[in-house]
Structure formats: C-alpha cells, structure tokens
Amino acid sequence: MMKAIWAPWRRAYIEEGSNQAGCIFCDKRKEADARAGLVLTQTTHSVVMLNKYPYNSGHLLLAPKRHTNQCSALLQEEYDDLCESLRSSVEIILKVLRPSGINLGMNLGRSAGAGVEDHLHWHVVPRWEGDTNFMPVVAEVKVISQHLLESYDRLSPFFEDFLAQKHG
C-alpha cells in the first residue's frame, strides 16, 4: 500500500508563488543584500540559496545562473560548476548542521512537482532521525527548528570560504 506524504505548510508557497512575478533564481542573486535574499554564495555559473519555504532547517536550492529548465541546455562549464556547487553544499551541510542524512532532488516540469518549473534547480534537504512528528497532521504546522536567518548566519561563512577556495 502506498503511503501519502502531506505537506500542508507549503500552502503559503503555493499561494504566494502563483502571484510572484519574475524568477527567484534570477532575481534574488541580483539583490544588493544577499542575506535578505537568502543567497549564500554565487559561483561563475551557479547560485546557492536557502529555501524560503523549507522542508527542514538548512534546506538549500542550487540553480544555474542562466535561466533554463533543461539539463541538456547547460553548457559543460555550467554543468560542472553546478555539480561542484552541489558537492560542496552537501559537504558544508554535513560539516555545519551535522544531519544524519540528506535528500537531494530535482523536479523537472509541473507534473514532476516543480514549484519553479521554468528554472531548473536542486534541492538539498538535511534530515535528522525523528525530524518528522505529529504536528503537520494534527495542526497543519511544520516545526522548523531554526529561523531562516539563523540558518543563513550559521552557513554563510562556510560558503564564503568555499567561494574563496574555488576562485582564490
């Protein structure tokens, strides 16, 4: 028997997202205040940011800077840069947040669950034993143990170091 996974706390994302103009991956990386935009780092071809509507603390989004929804459209250097950003992001999450596991995922197309279907992106979701509980079912509330900006402040220095090492 297939089990259902419910995520009612994502309703705010669905409702707000349908009214948003532009692309978060293109727009947020251009903001003067990286912290306000939740952008942790940018490389030559990619951007790493916190998810404003996380499944868990430290939920990252990684995207190529070039606006595309096709993996095959990425140039080799864009693909390589994105993969290196993904690898390094996982290392940083493991080091800093110390989760017991990580979910990696990319949803391509609306039918696959893409909330932002016109700009491909990876999800990096830290997981801990027992990180789900009765709250989403009983109260339609997801308990996130760390404020977004606290997550940003904790992770940001490590992404700055990553960028310095990559381009230093």
C-alpha positions in Angstrom: 0.0 0.0 0.0 1.4 3.4 -1.0 1.7 5.9 1.8 0.8 9.6 1.3 3.1 12.4 2.5 1.3 15.5 3.4 2.9 19.0 3.4 0.2 21.5 4.3 2.7 24.1 5.4 3.6 24.5 1.8 0.2 26.2 1.1 1.8 29.6 1.7 4.4 28.9 -1.0 1.7 27.7 -3.5 -0.5 30.7 -2.9 2.3 33.3 -2.9 4.2 31.6 -5.7 1.3 31.9 -8.1 1.3 35.6 -7.6 5.0 36.2 -7.9 6.4 37.8 -11.0 9.9 37.0 -12.2 12.2 34.2 -11.2 13.6 33.8 -7.7 16.9 32.3 -9.0 17.4 35.2 -11.4 16.1 38.0 -9.2 17.4 37.1 -5.7 21.0 36.7 -6.8 21.0 40.3 -8.1 19.7 41.8 -4.8 22.2 44.1 -3.0 21.5 42.4 0.3 22.4 38.7 -0.1 21.2 37.8 3.4 17.7 39.3 2.7 17.6 37.3 -0.5 18.9 34.2 1.4 21.7 33.9 -1.2 24.6 32.0 0.5 27.0 32.2 -2.4 27.4 32.6 -6.2 30.0 31.0 -8.4 30.7 31.8 -12.0 27.7 29.8 -13.2 25.5 28.9 -10.2 23.8 30.3 -7.2 23.2 28.6 -3.7 20.4 29.9 -1.5 18.2 28.9 1.4 14.7 27.9 0.5 12.2 30.5 1.9 9.7 27.6 2.4 12.0 24.9 3.8 11.1 21.3 4.5 13.8 21.3 7.2 16.3 23.7 8.6 19.2 24.3 6.1 17.1 23.4 3.0 19.1 24.7 0.1 18.3 25.5 -3.5 21.0 25.4 -6.2 20.5 26.7 -9.7 22.5 27.6 -12.7 22.7 31.4 -13.2 21.5 31.0 -16.8 17.7 30.8 -16.9 16.8 27.4 -18.3 14.6 24.4 -17.4 16.5 21.9 -19.5 19.5 20.0 -18.1 20.6 19.4 -21.7 20.8 23.1 -22.4 23.6 23.6 -19.8 27.0 24.1 -21.3 29.7 21.8 -19.9 31.2 24.5 -17.8 27.8 25.4 -16.4 27.0 21.8 -15.6 30.5 21.2 -14.0 30.1 24.4 -11.9 26.6 23.4 -10.7 27.8 19.8 -9.8 30.8 21.2 -7.9 28.4 23.6 -6.0 26.2 20.7 -5.2 29.1 18.6 -3.9 30.4 21.4 -1.8 27.0 22.3 -0.5 26.5 18.8 0.7 29.9 18.8 2.4 29.1 22.1 4.1 25.7 20.9 5.3 27.2 17.7 6.7 30.0 19.7 8.5 28.0 22.5 9.9 24.5 21.1 10.6 25.5 17.5 11.2 22.3 15.9 9.8 22.0 12.1 9.9 21.1 12.1 6.2 20.4 14.4 3.2 17.7 14.3 0.5 18.9 15.5 -3.0 16.3 16.2 -5.6 15.4 18.0 -8.8 11.9 18.2 -10.1 11.7 19.0 -13.9 8.2 20.1 -15.0 5.0 20.8 -13.2 3.9 17.1 -13.3 7.1 16.2 -11.5 6.4 18.6 -8.7 8.4 21.6 -9.8 7.3 24.7 -8.0 9.5 26.9 -10.2 9.2 25.0 -13.5 11.0 27.4 -15.8 14.4 27.4 -14.0 15.9 24.0 -13.1 17.3 23.7 -9.5 18.5 21.2 -7.0 17.0 20.8 -3.5 19.4 19.8 -0.7 17.4 18.9 2.4 19.2 17.9 5.6 17.4 15.1 7.5 17.7 14.0 11.1 16.3 11.0 12.9 12.9 11.9 14.1 12.6 15.2 12.2 9.0 14.5 11.4 6.3 14.3 14.0 2.5 14.7 14.5 2.4 18.5 14.1 1.8 18.6 10.3 -1.0 16.0 10.6 -2.8 17.4 13.7 -2.2 21.1 13.4 -1.2 21.6 9.8 2.0 23.1 11.1 5.6 22.1 10.3 8.1 22.7 13.1 11.3 24.1 11.7 13.9 24.2 14.5 15.9 27.1 13.2 14.9 30.5 11.9 15.9 31.1 8.2 18.2 34.0 9.0 19.9 32.0 11.8 20.5 29.2 9.3 21.9 31.8 6.9 24.2 33.3 9.5 25.4 29.8 10.5 26.1 28.6 7.0 27.2 31.8 5.3 30.9 31.8 6.5 31.4 28.3 5.1 30.0 29.3 1.7 32.3 32.3 1.7 35.3 30.0 2.4 34.1 27.7 -0.4 33.9 30.6 -2.9 37.3 31.9 -1.8 38.9 28.5 -2.3 37.2 28.0 -5.7 38.1 31.4 -7.1 41.0 32.4 -4.8 
